[in-house]
Amino acid sequence: MPPVDVVIVSHDHYDHLDYPTIRALAKTNVPFVTSLGVGAHLEYWGVQAQRITELDWWQSYAVPNTGVILTAAPSQHFSGRGLKDRNATLWSSFAVRSPQHAVFFSGDTGLTTEYQLIRERLGPFDVVMLEVGAFYPAWGDIHLGPDNALKAHAMLGGIFMPVHWGTFSLAMHAWDQPAERLLELAPHTDTQLLMPLLGQPVEPAHAEKVKPWWREVDTDTNTASDTDGEIELPNSAPWPLD
């Protein structure tokens, strides 16, 4: 991986703001851009204050010596790392724009019509990275899941790169269920998916047809690829903590 130009932290939940990762990055000179209030965590964990930029929605930051502009944008989620700090800090999506290209990163979010406004103000986008897992129907206001991610993509445009799946086990579905669901639905919406093998560099404009690499991953649990048809989910699931 080439040297990192900037670190974006969308919000303070544990799967987005990871203590060991931040401690390692604190030893470098990389700048951090995050949502309002999250900088206190970074500074407490060793990141120098002058390397931290907090943004409110629609505020921007120019990454030094790159020509890249980062803009925080609305998302529909929540924040907090404990029992007494719920919504004490902001959560955001981010647009990343260079002179040639633009990318959108959803952070964590539910489905919202704000995506139409984001496209109008910050688009068009070459690639949109939308979270697709973990998911459960009752979580639709705070997490997209594959079905709602496609609806969000329809408002944003661009090549769709699903993210935030196959990592932490946060729901009842198989780890690859979001990917399989997208492969099922995308052909009906004429959506171009970009789903490279984890860690594989890819040029979005020249990406090949999706190869379901996750089906070759060894696992001790049943995966979504073992079943056909509609997603099977339990009747209830706990409220997510992230």
C-alpha positions in Angstrom: 0.0 0.0 0.0 1.4 3.5 -0.9 1.8 6.1 1.8 -1.4 7.4 3.3 -2.3 11.0 2.5 -5.2 11.4 4.9 -7.3 9.4 7.3 -11.1 9.9 7.3 -13.0 8.9 10.4 -16.8 9.1 9.8 -17.9 8.7 13.5 -16.9 7.3 16.8 -18.3 3.8 16.8 -15.8 1.0 17.6 -15.8 -0.5 14.1 -14.9 2.9 12.6 -12.7 4.3 15.4 -10.4 1.5 16.4 -7.9 2.2 19.2 -5.0 0.1 18.0 -5.2 1.4 14.5 -5.3 5.0 15.7 -2.4 4.4 18.0 -0.3 3.1 15.1 -1.3 6.0 12.8 -0.5 8.5 15.6 3.1 7.6 15.2 3.0 9.0 11.6 2.5 12.5 10.3 -0.7 11.7 8.4 -3.6 14.3 8.9 -7.0 13.1 10.3 -10.3 14.5 9.1 -13.4 13.6 11.1 -16.8 14.7 12.3 -17.4 17.3 15.0 -16.4 16.1 18.5 -14.5 13.0 17.4 -11.2 14.7 17.5 -11.1 14.5 21.3 -10.7 10.7 21.0 -7.9 11.1 18.5 -6.0 13.6 20.6 -6.5 11.6 23.8 -5.0 8.6 22.0 -1.9 10.4 20.9 -2.7 12.2 17.7 -1.3 15.8 17.7 -4.0 18.4 17.8 -2.6 20.2 14.7 -3.1 17.1 12.6 -6.8 16.9 13.4 -9.6 18.6 11.5 -13.2 18.3 12.6 -15.9 19.1 10.1 -19.6 19.9 10.3 -21.8 18.8 7.5 -21.0 20.7 4.2 -17.7 21.9 5.5 -14.5 21.1 3.5 -10.8 20.4 4.0 -8.1 20.6 1.4 -5.5 17.8 1.8 -2.1 19.5 1.7 -0.1 19.0 -1.5 -2.6 16.8 -3.2 -5.3 18.9 -4.9 -7.9 16.7 -3.0 -10.9 18.3 -1.2 -12.8 16.4 1.5 -16.3 17.5 2.3 -18.4 16.2 5.2 -22.0 15.5 4.2 -25.2 14.3 6.0 -25.8 10.7 7.0 -28.6 9.1 9.1 -27.0 7.3 12.0 -26.0 8.0 15.6 -22.8 8.1 17.7 -21.4 7.0 21.1 -18.9 4.6 22.6 -20.5 4.0 26.0 -23.7 4.3 28.0 -23.5 8.1 28.7 -22.2 9.6 25.4 -25.0 8.8 22.9 -25.0 11.4 20.1 -22.4 13.6 21.8 -20.4 13.7 18.6 -21.4 14.0 15.0 -21.5 11.3 12.3 -20.9 12.0 8.6 -20.6 10.8 5.1 -17.7 12.2 3.0 -17.1 13.3 -0.6 -13.6 13.1 -1.9 -12.9 15.2 -5.0 -9.7 15.7 -7.0 -9.4 17.8 -10.2 -10.1 14.6 -12.2 -12.4 12.4 -10.1 -14.8 12.2 -7.2 -15.7 9.4 -4.7 -18.5 9.3 -2.1 -18.2 7.3 1.1 -21.4 6.8 3.1 -20.0 6.0 6.5 -22.8 4.3 8.5 -26.3 5.4 7.5 -29.9 4.5 6.9 -31.7 5.4 3.7 -32.4 9.1 3.4 -33.4 11.5 0.6 -30.4 13.6 1.6 -28.5 11.6 -1.1 -30.3 13.6 -3.8 -29.0 16.8 -2.3 -25.5 15.4 -1.8 -25.4 14.5 -5.5 -26.6 18.0 -6.5 -24.1 19.8 -4.2 -21.1 17.5 -4.4 -21.5 15.2 -7.4 -21.3 13.7 -9.9 -19.4 10.8 -8.5 -17.2 8.3 -10.3 -17.5 5.7 -7.4 -19.9 5.5 -4.5 -18.9 3.4 -1.5 -22.0 2.5 0.4 -22.3 0.3 3.5 -24.2 -2.9 3.0 -23.8 -5.0 6.2 -24.5 -5.9 8.8 -28.2 -5.4 8.3 -31.6 -6.3 9.5 -35.0 -4.9 8.3 -35.7 -3.2 11.6 -32.4 -1.3 11.4 -33.3 0.5 8.1 -33.2 3.9 9.7 -29.5 3.6 10.7 -28.0 1.0 8.3 -28.6 0.6 4.6 -28.2 -3.1 3.9 -28.0 -4.3 0.2 -31.6 -3.5 -0.8 -31.6 0.1 0.5 -28.0 0.6 -0.7 -29.2 0.1 -4.2 -31.9 2.7 -3.6 -29.3 5.1 -2.3 -27.1 4.4 -5.3 -29.9 5.3 -7.6 -29.9 8.8 -6.1 -26.1 9.2 -6.1 -25.1 7.6 -9.4 -21.6 6.3 -10.3 -20.0 2.9 -10.0 -21.2 1.1 -6.8 -18.5 -0.3 -4.5 -20.2 -2.0 -1.5 -18.2 -1.6 1.8 -18.7 -2.4 5.5 -19.4 -6.1 5.0 -17.6 -9.4 5.8 -15.6 -7.9 8.7 -17.2 -7.7 12.1 -20.0 -10.1 13.0 -22.8 -7.7 14.0 -26.0 -9.4 12.8 -27.7 -12.8 12.3 -27.0 -13.3 8.6 -24.1 -15.2 7.0 -21.0 -13.0 6.5 -21.3 -13.1 2.7 -25.1 -12.5 2.6 -24.8 -8.8 1.6 -22.6 -9.7 -1.3 -24.9 -12.5 -2.6 -27.9 -10.3 -2.2 -26.3 -7.5 -4.3 -25.4 -10.0 -7.0 -29.0 -11.1 -7.1 -30.5 -7.6 -7.3 -28.0 -5.5 -9.3 -28.8 -7.0 -12.7 -32.4 -5.8 -12.3 -31.3 -2.2 -11.7 -28.5 -1.9 -14.3 -26.1 -1.2 -11.4 -22.4 -1.6 -12.1 -20.8 -3.3 -9.1 -17.2 -3.0 -8.1 -16.3 -5.8 -5.7 -12.5 -6.5 -5.8 -10.8 -9.1 -3.7 -10.0 -7.6 -0.3 -6.6 -5.8 -0.6 -6.6 -5.9 -4.4 -5.9 -2.6 -6.2 -8.4 -1.8 -8.9 -9.1 0.8 -11.5 -12.8 1.4 -11.4 -13.1 2.5 -15.0 -11.5 -0.7 -16.2 -12.9 -3.1 -13.6 -13.9 -6.5 -14.9 -17.2 -8.2 -14.1 -17.6 -9.2 -10.5 -16.0 -12.5 -9.6 -17.5 -13.8 -6.3 -14.2 -14.4 -4.6 -15.9 -14.8 -1.2 -17.3 -18.2 -2.3 -13.7 -19.6 -2.2 -13.1 -18.4 1.3 -12.9 -21.3 3.8 -15.5 -21.0 6.6 -16.9 -23.2 9.3 -20.4 -21.6 9.0 -23.0 -21.8 6.3 -22.9 -19.0 3.8 -25.5 -17.3 1.8 -24.2 -19.0 -1.3 -25.6 -22.3 0.0 -29.2 -21.0 -0.4 -31.3 -19.6 -3.2 -34.1 -17.1 -3.3 -35.1 -14.5 -0.6 -32.9 -13.8 2.4 -33.8 -15.8 5.4 -33.5 -13.8 8.7 -34.5 -14.5 12.2 -37.8 -13.0 13.5 -36.0 -10.6 15.8 -32.5 -9.2 16.3 -31.0 -6.9 19.0 -30.6 -3.2 18.3 -27.1 -2.6 16.9 -24.5 -0.9 19.0 -22.7 0.6 15.9 
